[in-house]
Amino acid sequence: MINKYIVPILGIKLPNRSIEVSELYYDAQIKSTLQGHIDLRFETMLQRCKIPNMGVHNAVNDAIMTAMIYLKLTKK
């Protein structure tokens, strides 16, 4: 998301590796989903991963919840 705004300004992408949590979630869910449809909504990922919803979406809360989903999916 940040690269979308950085590239037009600086002409380069950030060197940091990006991780798409919804892709990790999809890969984990596809193994147990028979019909192939996986709900990738943020709220659904929180519920399925048993992560508490910290309320109103803002950058800090979303980052914390996303990090908790990542840790749950990677079991770190």
mmCIF file of the N, C-alpha and C atoms, coordinates in Angstrom:
data_MODEL
# 
_entry.id   MODEL 
# 
loop_
_atom_site.group_PDB 
_atom_site.id 
_atom_site.type_symbol 
_atom_site.label_atom_id 
_atom_site.label_alt_id 
_atom_site.label_comp_id 
_atom_site.label_asym_id 
_atom_site.label_entity_id 
_atom_site.label_seq_id 
_atom_site.pdbx_PDB_ins_code 
_atom_site.Cartn_x 
_atom_site.Cartn_y 
_atom_site.Cartn_z 
_atom_site.occupancy 
_atom_site.B_iso_or_equiv 
_atom_site.pdbx_formal_charge 
_atom_site.auth_seq_id 
_atom_site.auth_comp_id 
_atom_site.auth_asym_id 
_atom_site.auth_atom_id 
_atom_site.pdbx_PDB_model_num 
ATOM 1   N N  . MET A 1 1  ? 0.830   -1.189  0.000  1.00 0.00 ? 1  MET A N  1 
ATOM 2   C CA . MET A 1 1  ? 0.000   0.000   0.000  1.00 0.00 ? 1  MET A CA 1 
ATOM 3   C C  . MET A 1 1  ? 0.874   1.254   0.000  1.00 0.00 ? 1  MET A C  1 
ATOM 4   N N  . ILE A 1 2  ? 1.930   1.226   0.797  1.00 0.00 ? 2  ILE A N  1 
ATOM 5   C CA . ILE A 1 2  ? 2.807   2.397   0.883  1.00 0.00 ? 2  ILE A CA 1 
ATOM 6   C C  . ILE A 1 2  ? 3.499   2.645   -0.450 1.00 0.00 ? 2  ILE A C  1 
ATOM 7   N N  . ASN A 1 3  ? 3.923   1.553   -1.114 1.00 0.00 ? 3  ASN A N  1 
ATOM 8   C CA . ASN A 1 3  ? 4.604   1.707   -2.402 1.00 0.00 ? 3  ASN A CA 1 
ATOM 9   C C  . ASN A 1 3  ? 3.734   2.419   -3.432 1.00 0.00 ? 3  ASN A C  1 
ATOM 10  N N  . LYS A 1 4  ? 2.427   2.248   -3.326 1.00 0.00 ? 4  LYS A N  1 
ATOM 11  C CA . LYS A 1 4  ? 1.498   2.910   -4.239 1.00 0.00 ? 4  LYS A CA 1 
ATOM 12  C C  . LYS A 1 4  ? 1.701   4.424   -4.214 1.00 0.00 ? 4  LYS A C  1 
ATOM 13  N N  . TYR A 1 5  ? 2.023   4.969   -3.036 1.00 0.00 ? 5  TYR A N  1 
ATOM 14  C CA . TYR A 1 5  ? 2.202   6.404   -2.877 1.00 0.00 ? 5  TYR A CA 1 
ATOM 15  C C  . TYR A 1 5  ? 3.665   6.838   -2.955 1.00 0.00 ? 5  TYR A C  1 
ATOM 16  N N  . ILE A 1 6  ? 4.573   5.936   -2.629 1.00 0.00 ? 6  ILE A N  1 
ATOM 17  C CA . ILE A 1 6  ? 6.006   6.256   -2.640 1.00 0.00 ? 6  ILE A CA 1 
ATOM 18  C C  . ILE A 1 6  ? 6.572   6.316   -4.060 1.00 0.00 ? 6  ILE A C  1 
ATOM 19  N N  . VAL A 1 7  ? 6.191   5.359   -4.896 1.00 0.00 ? 7  VAL A N  1 
ATOM 20  C CA . VAL A 1 7  ? 6.759   5.276   -6.249 1.00 0.00 ? 7  VAL A CA 1 
ATOM 21  C C  . VAL A 1 7  ? 6.550   6.561   -7.054 1.00 0.00 ? 7  VAL A C  1 
ATOM 22  N N  . PRO A 1 8  ? 5.355   7.148   -7.078 1.00 0.00 ? 8  PRO A N  1 
ATOM 23  C CA . PRO A 1 8  ? 5.193   8.395   -7.843 1.00 0.00 ? 8  PRO A CA 1 
ATOM 24  C C  . PRO A 1 8  ? 6.049   9.554   -7.311 1.00 0.00 ? 8  PRO A C  1 
ATOM 25  N N  . ILE A 1 9  ? 6.315   9.549   -6.021 1.00 0.00 ? 9  ILE A N  1 
ATOM 26  C CA . ILE A 1 9  ? 7.084   10.638  -5.419 1.00 0.00 ? 9  ILE A CA 1 
ATOM 27  C C  . ILE A 1 9  ? 8.588   10.419  -5.566 1.00 0.00 ? 9  ILE A C  1 
ATOM 28  N N  . LEU A 1 10 ? 9.053   9.223   -5.190 1.00 0.00 ? 10 LEU A N  1 
ATOM 29  C CA . LEU A 1 10 ? 10.481  8.938   -5.179 1.00 0.00 ? 10 LEU A CA 1 
ATOM 30  C C  . LEU A 1 10 ? 10.982  8.185   -6.411 1.00 0.00 ? 10 LEU A C  1 
ATOM 31  N N  . GLY A 1 11 ? 10.055  7.518   -7.093 1.00 0.00 ? 11 GLY A N  1 
ATOM 32  C CA . GLY A 1 11 ? 10.443  6.746   -8.272 1.00 0.00 ? 11 GLY A CA 1 
ATOM 33  C C  . GLY A 1 11 ? 10.989  5.365   -7.943 1.00 0.00 ? 11 GLY A C  1 
ATOM 34  N N  . ILE A 1 12 ? 10.946  4.973   -6.675 1.00 0.00 ? 12 ILE A N  1 
ATOM 35  C CA . ILE A 1 12 ? 11.421  3.649   -6.262 1.00 0.00 ? 12 ILE A CA 1 
ATOM 36  C C  . ILE A 1 12 ? 10.453  3.042   -5.258 1.00 0.00 ? 12 ILE A C  1 
ATOM 37  N N  . LYS A 1 13 ? 10.517  1.708   -5.125 1.00 0.00 ? 13 LYS A N  1 
ATOM 38  C CA . LYS A 1 13 ? 9.738   1.016   -4.100 1.00 0.00 ? 13 LYS A CA 1 
ATOM 39  C C  . LYS A 1 13 ? 10.595  0.873   -2.853 1.00 0.00 ? 13 LYS A C  1 
ATOM 40  N N  . LEU A 1 14 ? 9.946   0.698   -1.733 1.00 0.00 ? 14 LEU A N  1 
ATOM 41  C CA . LEU A 1 14 ? 10.662  0.430   -0.497 1.00 0.00 ? 14 LEU A CA 1 
ATOM 42  C C  . LEU A 1 14 ? 11.314  -0.953  -0.593 1.00 0.00 ? 14 LEU A C  1 
ATOM 43  N N  . PRO A 1 15 ? 12.495  -1.127  -0.029 1.00 0.00 ? 15 PRO A N  1 
ATOM 44  C CA . PRO A 1 15 ? 13.194  -2.412  -0.144 1.00 0.00 ? 15 PRO A CA 1 
ATOM 45  C C  . PRO A 1 15 ? 12.655  -3.489  0.797  1.00 0.00 ? 15 PRO A C  1 
ATOM 46  N N  . ASN A 1 16 ? 11.755  -3.119  1.677  1.00 0.00 ? 16 ASN A N  1 
ATOM 47  C CA . ASN A 1 16 ? 11.234  -4.085  2.647  1.00 0.00 ? 16 ASN A CA 1 
ATOM 48  C C  . ASN A 1 16 ? 10.430  -5.172  1.960  1.00 0.00 ? 16 ASN A C  1 
ATOM 49  N N  . ARG A 1 17 ? 10.565  -6.386  2.471  1.00 0.00 ? 17 ARG A N  1 
ATOM 50  C CA . ARG A 1 17 ? 9.766   -7.506  1.986  1.00 0.00 ? 17 ARG A CA 1 
ATOM 51  C C  . ARG A 1 17 ? 8.326   -7.313  2.456  1.00 0.00 ? 17 ARG A C  1 
ATOM 52  N N  . SER A 1 18 ? 7.374   -7.531  1.576  1.00 0.00 ? 18 SER A N  1 
ATOM 53  C CA . SER A 1 18 ? 5.977   -7.404  1.984  1.00 0.00 ? 18 SER A CA 1 
ATOM 54  C C  . SER A 1 18 ? 5.371   -8.792  2.170  1.00 0.00 ? 18 SER A C  1 
ATOM 55  N N  . ILE A 1 19 ? 4.467   -8.894  3.126  1.00 0.00 ? 19 ILE A N  1 
ATOM 56  C CA . ILE A 1 19 ? 3.787   -10.149 3.415  1.00 0.00 ? 19 ILE A CA 1 
ATOM 57  C C  . ILE A 1 19 ? 2.296   -9.880  3.349  1.00 0.00 ? 19 ILE A C  1 
ATOM 58  N N  . GLU A 1 20 ? 1.597   -10.633 2.541  1.00 0.00 ? 20 GLU A N  1 
ATOM 59  C CA . GLU A 1 20 ? 0.147   -10.482 2.424  1.00 0.00 ? 20 GLU A CA 1 
ATOM 60  C C  . GLU A 1 20 ? -0.513  -11.481 3.363  1.00 0.00 ? 20 GLU A C  1 
ATOM 61  N N  . VAL A 1 21 ? -1.041  -10.972 4.469  1.00 0.00 ? 21 VAL A N  1 
ATOM 62  C CA . VAL A 1 21 ? -1.639  -11.829 5.488  1.00 0.00 ? 21 VAL A CA 1 
ATOM 63  C C  . VAL A 1 21 ? -2.849  -12.579 4.935  1.00 0.00 ? 21 VAL A C  1 
ATOM 64  N N  . SER A 1 22 ? -3.606  -11.950 4.065  1.00 0.00 ? 22 SER A N  1 
ATOM 65  C CA . SER A 1 22 ? -4.781  -12.645 3.508  1.00 0.00 ? 22 SER A CA 1 
ATOM 66  C C  . SER A 1 22 ? -4.346  -13.844 2.659  1.00 0.00 ? 22 SER A C  1 
ATOM 67  N N  . GLU A 1 23 ? -3.186  -13.786 2.058  1.00 0.00 ? 23 GLU A N  1 
ATOM 68  C CA . GLU A 1 23 ? -2.667  -14.928 1.292  1.00 0.00 ? 23 GLU A CA 1 
ATOM 69  C C  . GLU A 1 23 ? -2.291  -16.074 2.238  1.00 0.00 ? 23 GLU A C  1 
ATOM 70  N N  . LEU A 1 24 ? -1.661  -15.742 3.363  1.00 0.00 ? 24 LEU A N  1 
ATOM 71  C CA . LEU A 1 24 ? -1.344  -16.763 4.368  1.00 0.00 ? 24 LEU A CA 1 
ATOM 72  C C  . LEU A 1 24 ? -2.626  -17.403 4.903  1.00 0.00 ? 24 LEU A C  1 
ATOM 73  N N  . TYR A 1 25 ? -3.617  -16.565 5.167  1.00 0.00 ? 25 TYR A N  1 
ATOM 74  C CA . TYR A 1 25 ? -4.899  -17.047 5.665  1.00 0.00 ? 25 TYR A CA 1 
ATOM 75  C C  . TYR A 1 25 ? -5.561  -17.956 4.629  1.00 0.00 ? 25 TYR A C  1 
ATOM 76  N N  . TYR A 1 26 ? -5.557  -17.526 3.376  1.00 0.00 ? 26 TYR A N  1 
ATOM 77  C CA . TYR A 1 26 ? -6.155  -18.325 2.299  1.00 0.00 ? 26 TYR A CA 1 
ATOM 78  C C  . TYR A 1 26 ? -5.486  -19.697 2.229  1.00 0.00 ? 26 TYR A C  1 
ATOM 79  N N  . ASP A 1 27 ? -4.158  -19.707 2.229  1.00 0.00 ? 27 ASP A N  1 
ATOM 80  C CA . ASP A 1 27 ? -3.426  -20.970 2.151  1.00 0.00 ? 27 ASP A CA 1 
ATOM 81  C C  . ASP A 1 27 ? -3.766  -21.898 3.315  1.00 0.00 ? 27 ASP A C  1 
ATOM 82  N N  . ALA A 1 28 ? -3.952  -21.334 4.503  1.00 0.00 ? 28 ALA A N  1 
ATOM 83  C CA . ALA A 1 28 ? -4.305  -22.139 5.671  1.00 0.00 ? 28 ALA A CA 1 
ATOM 84  C C  . ALA A 1 28 ? -5.737  -22.663 5.570  1.00 0.00 ? 28 ALA A C  1 
ATOM 85  N N  . GLN A 1 29 ? -6.645  -21.863 5.032  1.00 0.00 ? 29 GLN A N  1 
ATOM 86  C CA . GLN A 1 29 ? -8.058  -22.239 4.963  1.00 0.00 ? 29 GLN A CA 1 
ATOM 87  C C  . GLN A 1 29 ? -8.372  -23.195 3.824  1.00 0.00 ? 29 GLN A C  1 
ATOM 88  N N  . ILE A 1 30 ? -7.641  -23.102 2.719  1.00 0.00 ? 30 ILE A N  1 
ATOM 89  C CA . ILE A 1 30 ? -7.967  -23.910 1.537  1.00 0.00 ? 30 ILE A CA 1 
ATOM 90  C C  . ILE A 1 30 ? -7.848  -25.405 1.829  1.00 0.00 ? 30 ILE A C  1 
ATOM 91  N N  . LYS A 1 31 ? -7.001  -25.751 2.785  1.00 0.00 ? 31 LYS A N  1 
ATOM 92  C CA . LYS A 1 31 ? -6.810  -27.156 3.150  1.00 0.00 ? 31 LYS A CA 1 
ATOM 93  C C  . LYS A 1 31 ? -8.056  -27.762 3.780  1.00 0.00 ? 31 LYS A C  1 
ATOM 94  N N  . SER A 1 32 ? -8.851  -26.932 4.452  1.00 0.00 ? 32 SER A N  1 
ATOM 95  C CA . SER A 1 32 ? -10.025 -27.449 5.151  1.00 0.00 ? 32 SER A CA 1 
ATOM 96  C C  . SER A 1 32 ? -11.347 -26.982 4.547  1.00 0.00 ? 32 SER A C  1 
ATOM 97  N N  . THR A 1 33 ? -11.301 -26.335 3.399  1.00 0.00 ? 33 THR A N  1 
ATOM 98  C CA . THR A 1 33 ? -12.516 -25.816 2.773  1.00 0.00 ? 33 THR A CA 1 
ATOM 99  C C  . THR A 1 33 ? -12.849 -26.666 1.553  1.00 0.00 ? 33 THR A C  1 
ATOM 100 N N  . LEU A 1 34 ? -13.992 -27.313 1.599  1.00 0.00 ? 34 LEU A N  1 
ATOM 101 C CA . LEU A 1 34 ? -14.374 -28.212 0.515  1.00 0.00 ? 34 LEU A CA 1 
ATOM 102 C C  . LEU A 1 34 ? -14.857 -27.477 -0.730 1.00 0.00 ? 34 LEU A C  1 
ATOM 103 N N  . GLN A 1 35 ? -15.669 -26.458 -0.559 1.00 0.00 ? 35 GLN A N  1 
ATOM 104 C CA . GLN A 1 35 ? -16.281 -25.798 -1.697 1.00 0.00 ? 35 GLN A CA 1 
ATOM 105 C C  . GLN A 1 35 ? -15.365 -24.790 -2.379 1.00 0.00 ? 35 GLN A C  1 
ATOM 106 N N  . GLY A 1 36 ? -14.241 -24.436 -1.790 1.00 0.00 ? 36 GLY A N  1 
ATOM 107 C CA . GLY A 1 36 ? -13.285 -23.541 -2.433 1.00 0.00 ? 36 GLY A CA 1 
ATOM 108 C C  . GLY A 1 36 ? -13.512 -22.066 -2.227 1.00 0.00 ? 36 GLY A C  1 
ATOM 109 N N  . HIS A 1 37 ? -14.649 -21.662 -1.638 1.00 0.00 ? 37 HIS A N  1 
ATOM 110 C CA . HIS A 1 37 ? -14.880 -20.233 -1.383 1.00 0.00 ? 37 HIS A CA 1 
ATOM 111 C C  . HIS A 1 37 ? -14.375 -19.894 0.009  1.00 0.00 ? 37 HIS A C  1 
ATOM 112 N N  . ILE A 1 38 ? -13.470 -18.936 0.064  1.00 0.00 ? 38 ILE A N  1 
ATOM 113 C CA . ILE A 1 38 ? -12.906 -18.524 1.348  1.00 0.00 ? 38 ILE A CA 1 
ATOM 114 C C  . ILE A 1 38 ? -13.165 -17.040 1.537  1.00 0.00 ? 38 ILE A C  1 
ATOM 115 N N  . ASP A 1 39 ? -13.790 -16.711 2.645  1.00 0.00 ? 39 ASP A N  1 
ATOM 116 C CA . ASP A 1 39 ? -14.120 -15.326 2.974  1.00 0.00 ? 39 ASP A CA 1 
ATOM 117 C C  . ASP A 1 39 ? -12.864 -14.634 3.495  1.00 0.00 ? 39 ASP A C  1 
ATOM 118 N N  . LEU A 1 40 ? -12.368 -13.639 2.756  1.00 0.00 ? 40 LEU A N  1 
ATOM 119 C CA . LEU A 1 40 ? -11.137 -12.950 3.115  1.00 0.00 ? 40 LEU A CA 1 
ATOM 120 C C  . LEU A 1 40 ? -11.380 -11.598 3.782  1.00 0.00 ? 40 LEU A C  1 
ATOM 121 N N  . ARG A 1 41 ? -12.597 -11.364 4.240  1.00 0.00 ? 41 ARG A N  1 
ATOM 122 C CA . ARG A 1 41 ? -12.854 -10.108 4.952  1.00 0.00 ? 41 ARG A CA 1 
ATOM 123 C C  . ARG A 1 41 ? -12.066 -10.086 6.257  1.00 0.00 ? 41 ARG A C  1 
ATOM 124 N N  . PHE A 1 42 ? -11.585 -8.916  6.618  1.00 0.00 ? 42 PHE A N  1 
ATOM 125 C CA . PHE A 1 42 ? -10.757 -8.752  7.808  1.00 0.00 ? 42 PHE A CA 1 
ATOM 126 C C  . PHE A 1 42 ? -11.466 -9.271  9.051  1.00 0.00 ? 42 PHE A C  1 
ATOM 127 N N  . GLU A 1 43 ? -12.730 -8.947  9.207  1.00 0.00 ? 43 GLU A N  1 
ATOM 128 C CA . GLU A 1 43 ? -13.500 -9.372  10.368 1.00 0.00 ? 43 GLU A CA 1 
ATOM 129 C C  . GLU A 1 43 ? -13.590 -10.892 10.434 1.00 0.00 ? 43 GLU A C  1 
ATOM 130 N N  . THR A 1 44 ? -13.747 -11.523 9.285  1.00 0.00 ? 44 THR A N  1 
ATOM 131 C CA . THR A 1 44 ? -13.820 -12.987 9.235  1.00 0.00 ? 44 THR A CA 1 
ATOM 132 C C  . THR A 1 44 ? -12.486 -13.602 9.649  1.00 0.00 ? 44 THR A C  1 
ATOM 133 N N  . MET A 1 45 ? -11.387 -13.029 9.159  1.00 0.00 ? 45 MET A N  1 
ATOM 134 C CA . MET A 1 45 ? -10.073 -13.547 9.540  1.00 0.00 ? 45 MET A CA 1 
ATOM 135 C C  . MET A 1 45 ? -9.865  -13.406 11.045 1.00 0.00 ? 45 MET A C  1 
ATOM 136 N N  . LEU A 1 46 ? -10.286 -12.280 11.617 1.00 0.00 ? 46 LEU A N  1 
ATOM 137 C CA . LEU A 1 46 ? -10.169 -12.093 13.059 1.00 0.00 ? 46 LEU A CA 1 
ATOM 138 C C  . LEU A 1 46 ? -10.947 -13.167 13.816 1.00 0.00 ? 46 LEU A C  1 
ATOM 139 N N  . GLN A 1 47 ? -12.188 -13.388 13.407 1.00 0.00 ? 47 GLN A N  1 
ATOM 140 C CA . GLN A 1 47 ? -13.034 -14.372 14.085 1.00 0.00 ? 47 GLN A CA 1 
ATOM 141 C C  . GLN A 1 47 ? -12.461 -15.772 13.975 1.00 0.00 ? 47 GLN A C  1 
ATOM 142 N N  . ARG A 1 48 ? -12.085 -16.172 12.766 1.00 0.00 ? 48 ARG A N  1 
ATOM 143 C CA . ARG A 1 48 ? -11.569 -17.528 12.546 1.00 0.00 ? 48 ARG A CA 1 
ATOM 144 C C  . ARG A 1 48 ? -10.245 -17.774 13.258 1.00 0.00 ? 48 ARG A C  1 
ATOM 145 N N  . CYS A 1 49 ? -9.445  -16.731 13.400 1.00 0.00 ? 49 CYS A N  1 
ATOM 146 C CA . CYS A 1 49 ? -8.150  -16.861 14.089 1.00 0.00 ? 49 CYS A CA 1 
ATOM 147 C C  . CYS A 1 49 ? -8.265  -16.611 15.588 1.00 0.00 ? 49 CYS A C  1 
ATOM 148 N N  . LYS A 1 50 ? -9.504  -16.307 16.024 1.00 0.00 ? 50 LYS A N  1 
ATOM 149 C CA . LYS A 1 50 ? -9.776  -16.025 17.440 1.00 0.00 ? 50 LYS A CA 1 
ATOM 150 C C  . LYS A 1 50 ? -8.925  -14.868 17.962 1.00 0.00 ? 50 LYS A C  1 
ATOM 151 N N  . ILE A 1 51 ? -8.879  -13.810 17.170 1.00 0.00 ? 51 ILE A N  1 
ATOM 152 C CA . ILE A 1 51 ? -8.170  -12.586 17.523 1.00 0.00 ? 51 ILE A CA 1 
ATOM 153 C C  . ILE A 1 51 ? -9.209  -11.557 17.946 1.00 0.00 ? 51 ILE A C  1 
ATOM 154 N N  . PRO A 1 52 ? -9.014  -10.889 19.078 1.00 0.00 ? 52 PRO A N  1 
ATOM 155 C CA . PRO A 1 52 ? -10.002 -9.892  19.511 1.00 0.00 ? 52 PRO A CA 1 
ATOM 156 C C  . PRO A 1 52 ? -10.051 -8.695  18.560 1.00 0.00 ? 52 PRO A C  1 
ATOM 157 N N  . ASN A 1 53 ? -11.257 -8.250  18.271 1.00 0.00 ? 53 ASN A N  1 
ATOM 158 C CA . ASN A 1 53 ? -11.446 -7.070  17.444 1.00 0.00 ? 53 ASN A CA 1 
ATOM 159 C C  . ASN A 1 53 ? -11.273 -5.850  18.337 1.00 0.00 ? 53 ASN A C  1 
ATOM 160 N N  . MET A 1 54 ? -10.307 -5.008  17.997 1.00 0.00 ? 54 MET A N  1 
ATOM 161 C CA . MET A 1 54 ? -9.976  -3.851  18.839 1.00 0.00 ? 54 MET A CA 1 
ATOM 162 C C  . MET A 1 54 ? -10.853 -2.647  18.547 1.00 0.00 ? 54 MET A C  1 
ATOM 163 N N  . GLY A 1 55 ? -11.929 -2.857  17.810 1.00 0.00 ? 55 GLY A N  1 
ATOM 164 C CA . GLY A 1 55 ? -12.878 -1.776  17.602 1.00 0.00 ? 55 GLY A CA 1 
ATOM 165 C C  . GLY A 1 55 ? -12.665 -1.010  16.312 1.00 0.00 ? 55 GLY A C  1 
ATOM 166 N N  . VAL A 1 56 ? -12.988 0.277   16.380 1.00 0.00 ? 56 VAL A N  1 
ATOM 167 C CA . VAL A 1 56 ? -12.969 1.154   15.215 1.00 0.00 ? 56 VAL A CA 1 
ATOM 168 C C  . VAL A 1 56 ? -11.646 1.030   14.474 1.00 0.00 ? 56 VAL A C  1 
ATOM 169 N N  . HIS A 1 57 ? -11.754 0.893   13.160 1.00 0.00 ? 57 HIS A N  1 
ATOM 170 C CA . HIS A 1 57 ? -10.556 0.742   12.339 1.00 0.00 ? 57 HIS A CA 1 
ATOM 171 C C  . HIS A 1 57 ? -9.747  2.035   12.313 1.00 0.00 ? 57 HIS A C  1 
ATOM 172 N N  . ASN A 1 58 ? -8.505  1.920   12.704 1.00 0.00 ? 58 ASN A N  1 
ATOM 173 C CA . ASN A 1 58 ? -7.539  2.991   12.526 1.00 0.00 ? 58 ASN A CA 1 
ATOM 174 C C  . ASN A 1 58 ? -6.189  2.322   12.264 1.00 0.00 ? 58 ASN A C  1 
ATOM 175 N N  . ALA A 1 59 ? -5.201  3.070   11.878 1.00 0.00 ? 59 ALA A N  1 
ATOM 176 C CA . ALA A 1 59 ? -3.931  2.493   11.447 1.00 0.00 ? 59 ALA A CA 1 
ATOM 177 C C  . ALA A 1 59 ? -3.269  1.643   12.537 1.00 0.00 ? 59 ALA A C  1 
ATOM 178 N N  . VAL A 1 60 ? -3.271  2.134   13.755 1.00 0.00 ? 60 VAL A N  1 
ATOM 179 C CA . VAL A 1 60 ? -2.593  1.407   14.839 1.00 0.00 ? 60 VAL A CA 1 
ATOM 180 C C  . VAL A 1 60 ? -3.325  0.107   15.161 1.00 0.00 ? 60 VAL A C  1 
ATOM 181 N N  . ASN A 1 61 ? -4.635  0.182   15.376 1.00 0.00 ? 61 ASN A N  1 
ATOM 182 C CA . ASN A 1 61 ? -5.400  -1.025  15.700 1.00 0.00 ? 61 ASN A CA 1 
ATOM 183 C C  . ASN A 1 61 ? -5.332  -2.049  14.572 1.00 0.00 ? 61 ASN A C  1 
ATOM 184 N N  . ASP A 1 62 ? -5.482  -1.609  13.339 1.00 0.00 ? 62 ASP A N  1 
ATOM 185 C CA . ASP A 1 62 ? -5.418  -2.530  12.208 1.00 0.00 ? 62 ASP A CA 1 
ATOM 186 C C  . ASP A 1 62 ? -4.049  -3.196  12.114 1.00 0.00 ? 62 ASP A C  1 
ATOM 187 N N  . ALA A 1 63 ? -2.983  -2.446  12.361 1.00 0.00 ? 63 ALA A N  1 
ATOM 188 C CA . ALA A 1 63 ? -1.629  -3.009  12.318 1.00 0.00 ? 63 ALA A CA 1 
ATOM 189 C C  . ALA A 1 63 ? -1.441  -4.052  13.419 1.00 0.00 ? 63 ALA A C  1 
ATOM 190 N N  . ILE A 1 64 ? -1.941  -3.761  14.616 1.00 0.00 ? 64 ILE A N  1 
ATOM 191 C CA . ILE A 1 64 ? -1.817  -4.710  15.730 1.00 0.00 ? 64 ILE A CA 1 
ATOM 192 C C  . ILE A 1 64 ? -2.614  -5.979  15.440 1.00 0.00 ? 64 ILE A C  1 
ATOM 193 N N  . MET A 1 65 ? -3.858  -5.824  14.985 1.00 0.00 ? 65 MET A N  1 
ATOM 194 C CA . MET A 1 65 ? -4.687  -6.997  14.697 1.00 0.00 ? 65 MET A CA 1 
ATOM 195 C C  . MET A 1 65 ? -4.093  -7.816  13.556 1.00 0.00 ? 65 MET A C  1 
ATOM 196 N N  . THR A 1 66 ? -3.572  -7.143  12.537 1.00 0.00 ? 66 THR A N  1 
ATOM 197 C CA . THR A 1 66 ? -2.950  -7.844  11.415 1.00 0.00 ? 66 THR A CA 1 
ATOM 198 C C  . THR A 1 66 ? -1.722  -8.608  11.888 1.00 0.00 ? 66 THR A C  1 
ATOM 199 N N  . ALA A 1 67 ? -0.920  -7.988  12.756 1.00 0.00 ? 67 ALA A N  1 
ATOM 200 C CA . ALA A 1 67 ? 0.258   -8.664  13.301 1.00 0.00 ? 67 ALA A CA 1 
ATOM 201 C C  . ALA A 1 67 ? -0.153  -9.899  14.099 1.00 0.00 ? 67 ALA A C  1 
ATOM 202 N N  . MET A 1 68 ? -1.245  -9.798  14.855 1.00 0.00 ? 68 MET A N  1 
ATOM 203 C CA . MET A 1 68 ? -1.703  -10.949 15.638 1.00 0.00 ? 68 MET A CA 1 
ATOM 204 C C  . MET A 1 68 ? -2.192  -12.073 14.724 1.00 0.00 ? 68 MET A C  1 
ATOM 205 N N  . ILE A 1 69 ? -2.864  -11.718 13.624 1.00 0.00 ? 69 ILE A N  1 
ATOM 206 C CA . ILE A 1 69 ? -3.280  -12.738 12.652 1.00 0.00 ? 69 ILE A CA 1 
ATOM 207 C C  . ILE A 1 69 ? -2.039  -13.407 12.065 1.00 0.00 ? 69 ILE A C  1 
ATOM 208 N N  . TYR A 1 70 ? -1.046  -12.614 11.700 1.00 0.00 ? 70 TYR A N  1 
ATOM 209 C CA . TYR A 1 70 ? 0.192   -13.151 11.130 1.00 0.00 ? 70 TYR A CA 1 
ATOM 210 C C  . TYR A 1 70 ? 0.841   -14.132 12.107 1.00 0.00 ? 70 TYR A C  1 
ATOM 211 N N  . LEU A 1 71 ? 0.963   -13.717 13.366 1.00 0.00 ? 71 LEU A N  1 
ATOM 212 C CA . LEU A 1 71 ? 1.581   -14.596 14.358 1.00 0.00 ? 71 LEU A CA 1 
ATOM 213 C C  . LEU A 1 71 ? 0.797   -15.889 14.547 1.00 0.00 ? 71 LEU A C  1 
ATOM 214 N N  . LYS A 1 72 ? -0.504  -15.785 14.537 1.00 0.00 ? 72 LYS A N  1 
ATOM 215 C CA . LYS A 1 72 ? -1.349  -16.977 14.686 1.00 0.00 ? 72 LYS A CA 1 
ATOM 216 C C  . LYS A 1 72 ? -1.166  -17.927 13.499 1.00 0.00 ? 72 LYS A C  1 
ATOM 217 N N  . LEU A 1 73 ? -1.124  -17.364 12.296 1.00 0.00 ? 73 LEU A N  1 
ATOM 218 C CA . LEU A 1 73 ? -0.997  -18.187 11.092 1.00 0.00 ? 73 LEU A CA 1 
ATOM 219 C C  . LEU A 1 73 ? 0.396   -18.794 10.931 1.00 0.00 ? 73 LEU A C  1 
ATOM 220 N N  . THR A 1 74 ? 1.393   -18.115 11.434 1.00 0.00 ? 74 THR A N  1 
ATOM 221 C CA . THR A 1 74 ? 2.760   -18.637 11.315 1.00 0.00 ? 74 THR A CA 1 
ATOM 222 C C  . THR A 1 74 ? 3.210   -19.321 12.596 1.00 0.00 ? 74 THR A C  1 
ATOM 223 N N  . LYS A 1 75 ? 2.340   -19.297 13.611 1.00 0.00 ? 75 LYS A N  1 
ATOM 224 C CA . LYS A 1 75 ? 2.588   -19.931 14.908 1.00 0.00 ? 75 LYS A CA 1 
ATOM 225 C C  . LYS A 1 75 ? 3.900   -19.481 15.537 1.00 0.00 ? 75 LYS A C  1 
ATOM 226 N N  . LYS A 1 76 ? 4.145   -18.165 15.444 1.00 0.00 ? 76 LYS A N  1 
ATOM 227 C CA . LYS A 1 76 ? 5.356   -17.607 16.069 1.00 0.00 ? 76 LYS A CA 1 
ATOM 228 C C  . LYS A 1 76 ? 5.015   -16.982 17.391 1.00 0.00 ? 76 LYS A C  1 
# 
